[in-house]
Amino acid sequence: MLNNTLQESQIKKTSIEVFGLGYVGLPLAVRLAVQGWNVSGIDVNRDRISRLEKNDLFDSELNLKTEFDESRKQGFISFTTEPKKISGSKIGIICVPTPIPGPGIKSDKYVKDAVEKFLDTSKAGDVILVESSVEVGTIDDLENIVKSKGFVIGKDYGLSFCPERIDPQNKEWKLENIPRVIYCSDDVTFQICQNVYYDVNQANITRVSSVKVAEVVKSFENTYRLVNISLVNELAILCDKLGINAGEVISAAATKPFGFKPFYTGAGAGGHCIPKDPLFLLESSKKFGIEFKAIENALEVNSFVPKYIVETIEKTLSKNNLPLSVIVCGMAYKHDLEDMRDSSGFKLYDEFQKKGFQVSAYDPFYKKQLEKKYLIENKMEGKSINLLNDLSNDLIKNFSCLCIVQHHTKSKFRIHQIYQDSMVPLIYDCQNKLAINPLSKTILNSFGGK
Ligand SMILES: NC(=O)c1ccc[n+]([C@@H]2O[C@H](COP(=O)([O-])OP(=O)(O)OC[C@H]3O[C@@H](n4cnc5c(N)ncnc54)[C@H](O)[C@@H]3O)[C@@H](O)[C@H]2O)c1
């Protein structure tokens, strides 16, 4: 059975169903479709499906536009909310969210829902390939679900896990050149996956010996980033006290050609991956009654940084007899992206409010109609955001401080103008990127800056 799928996949006769059309699933679906695979993009979010059916892309998806239009024109990609029964072989690629586990929510909820949906229309010879980042043990659980339908994994059904490593907006490392790690239930499934990934990244995939290795690799990569981001952010706090620039320390240390990789300061790691995936390793450790202190410490630092920044701004404003009013500039977790999940901008906003500031937010990517969703994703249910539509003279004139969390390309020019023309009394740059302008009367403070 799997041999038949292998033959069909060699000539791209195997159909692909991509579950979850977000930051991971949509680029993958488009990439495979433009290479001639017959792809069905499946998402439970009807609005997303109808938007894609109308060929309407979000700003951060516009980099896919040429390939998207091409694959739509060739008829290689379609969008739907439900998978279909077909006569030929098919592969279900799972790219759905894996939320932070907590009371009433398990990280594998959506992955299991999607796998069950795929199995409803599946038959012997098909393959499930998981790309979502999962907790250790999830793929074993999926194996049991597949077996419960009467399939024999490795004989008449393939199971594989190839965690996605995409870094949205990274211009150097993209889907097509990021090497990947993969677990496959058997050799034939591995060959089928090689055929698929040949059209993703030239099949630059390293097969690991067990599913647990693959599961831990993914969480460990993001743990490495969280720990290092927290490390440089604590360094920034020390540099503030020493009156030296953390950026200069990091750049100078990075001249060492071995044993050092630079990480950069900011208001804290955010998004759907870096603060979350380390929790998967923490959960695993707890099951053995052991601690993973490096992760616990890093998470603690990550939640402390916004508080430190707010206190620093409060002290500067009070010292200069300025009212406590601030614009949080950049609510997305990363520059040039509309992803607002688990974002430092929201943590700062909340902290400013708790301290009694008059606070507003500005982000050119912010969609007011999605505010409820943003607030839930940032554990701020029931609160609201006072959003500015732009950074016009009229809107900013009543604020003491512009707190820059993200330097979006769309707002960069305006920020420089505001600084150059001394349009607010204080600018606080959380990313320590603005260069000092001696002609400006605005006080420029940076996190880890001098
Ligand atoms: N965003 C990143 O940069 C990134 C990078 C590497 C890995 N990951 C991992 O990839 C996974 C997906 O992340 P994302 O950022 O693409 O999420 P996302 O929220 O952008 O997209 C997920 C999509 O899945 C849909 N969905 C939910 N349940 C579904 C179901 N049962 N069937 C079909 N669709 C369903 C949602 O409606 C949503 O459109 C997560 O595990 C994440 O940790 C994300």
Ligand as a Chemical Component Dictionary entry (heavy atoms), coordinates in Angstrom:
data_LIG
# 
_chem_comp.id                   LIG 
_chem_comp.type                 NON-POLYMER 
_chem_comp.pdbx_formal_charge   0 
_chem_comp.three_letter_code    LIG 
# 
loop_
_chem_comp_atom.comp_id 
_chem_comp_atom.atom_id 
_chem_comp_atom.alt_atom_id 
_chem_comp_atom.type_symbol 
_chem_comp_atom.charge 
_chem_comp_atom.model_Cartn_x 
_chem_comp_atom.model_Cartn_y 
_chem_comp_atom.model_Cartn_z 
_chem_comp_atom.pdbx_ordinal 
LIG N1  N1  N 0  4.326  31.052 13.319 1  
LIG C1  C1  C 0  5.575  30.609 13.260 2  
LIG O1  O1  O 0  6.514  31.369 13.003 3  
LIG C2  C2  C 0  5.885  29.137 13.490 4  
LIG C3  C3  C 0  7.181  28.671 13.206 5  
LIG C4  C4  C 0  7.485  27.336 13.412 6  
LIG C5  C5  C 0  6.493  26.485 13.923 7  
LIG N2  N2  N 1  5.258  26.968 14.235 8  
LIG C6  C6  C 0  4.261  26.017 14.759 9  
LIG O2  O2  O 0  3.386  25.684 13.683 10 
LIG C7  C7  C 0  2.049  25.489 14.180 11 
LIG C8  C8  C 0  1.091  26.442 13.479 12 
LIG O3  O3  O 0  1.438  27.775 13.813 13 
LIG P1  P1  P 0  0.930  29.024 12.968 14 
LIG O4  O4  O 0  1.720  30.180 13.461 15 
LIG O5  O5  O -1 0.913  28.706 11.520 16 
LIG O6  O6  O 0  -0.570 29.131 13.503 17 
LIG P2  P2  P 0  -1.720 30.089 12.913 18 
LIG O7  O7  O 0  -2.615 30.382 14.048 19 
LIG O8  O8  O 0  -1.124 31.185 12.115 20 
LIG O9  O9  O 0  -2.488 29.139 11.898 21 
LIG C9  C9  C 0  -3.112 27.967 12.289 22 
LIG C10 C10 C 0  -4.398 27.776 11.491 23 
LIG O10 O10 O 0  -4.935 26.495 11.831 24 
LIG C11 C11 C 0  -6.350 26.606 11.796 25 
LIG N3  N3  N 0  -6.914 25.455 12.496 26 
LIG C12 C12 C 0  -7.089 25.265 13.838 27 
LIG N4  N4  N 0  -7.589 24.037 14.063 28 
LIG C13 C13 C 0  -7.747 23.446 12.862 29 
LIG C14 C14 C 0  -8.216 22.167 12.440 30 
LIG N5  N5  N 0  -8.610 21.246 13.312 31 
LIG N6  N6  N 0  -8.265 21.901 11.113 32 
LIG C15 C15 C 0  -7.861 22.825 10.198 33 
LIG N7  N7  N 0  -7.397 24.053 10.552 34 
LIG C16 C16 C 0  -7.326 24.344 11.854 35 
LIG C17 C17 C 0  -6.622 27.954 12.407 36 
LIG O11 O11 O 0  -7.902 28.415 12.041 37 
LIG C18 C18 C 0  -5.491 28.798 11.809 38 
LIG O12 O12 O 0  -5.901 29.414 10.601 39 
LIG C19 C19 C 0  2.144  25.681 15.694 40 
LIG O13 O13 O 0  2.390  24.438 16.296 41 
LIG C20 C20 C 0  3.369  26.568 15.849 42 
LIG O14 O14 O 0  3.958  26.439 17.123 43 
LIG C21 C21 C 0  4.924  28.275 13.998 44 
# 
loop_
_chem_comp_bond.comp_id 
_chem_comp_bond.atom_id_1 
_chem_comp_bond.atom_id_2 
_chem_comp_bond.value_order 
_chem_comp_bond.pdbx_ordinal 
LIG N1  C1  SING 1  
LIG C1  O1  DOUB 2  
LIG C1  C2  SING 3  
LIG C2  C3  SING 4  
LIG C2  C21 DOUB 5  
LIG C3  C4  DOUB 6  
LIG C4  C5  SING 7  
LIG C5  N2  DOUB 8  
LIG N2  C6  SING 9  
LIG N2  C21 SING 10 
LIG C6  O2  SING 11 
LIG C6  C20 SING 12 
LIG O2  C7  SING 13 
LIG C7  C8  SING 14 
LIG C7  C19 SING 15 
LIG C8  O3  SING 16 
LIG O3  P1  SING 17 
LIG P1  O4  DOUB 18 
LIG P1  O5  SING 19 
LIG P1  O6  SING 20 
LIG O6  P2  SING 21 
LIG P2  O7  DOUB 22 
LIG P2  O8  SING 23 
LIG P2  O9  SING 24 
LIG O9  C9  SING 25 
LIG C9  C10 SING 26 
LIG C10 O10 SING 27 
LIG C10 C18 SING 28 
LIG O10 C11 SING 29 
LIG C11 N3  SING 30 
LIG C11 C17 SING 31 
LIG N3  C12 SING 32 
LIG N3  C16 SING 33 
LIG C12 N4  DOUB 34 
LIG N4  C13 SING 35 
LIG C13 C14 SING 36 
LIG C13 C16 DOUB 37 
LIG C14 N5  SING 38 
LIG C14 N6  DOUB 39 
LIG N6  C15 SING 40 
LIG C15 N7  DOUB 41 
LIG N7  C16 SING 42 
LIG C17 O11 SING 43 
LIG C17 C18 SING 44 
LIG C18 O12 SING 45 
LIG C19 O13 SING 46 
LIG C19 C20 SING 47 
LIG C20 O14 SING 48 
# 
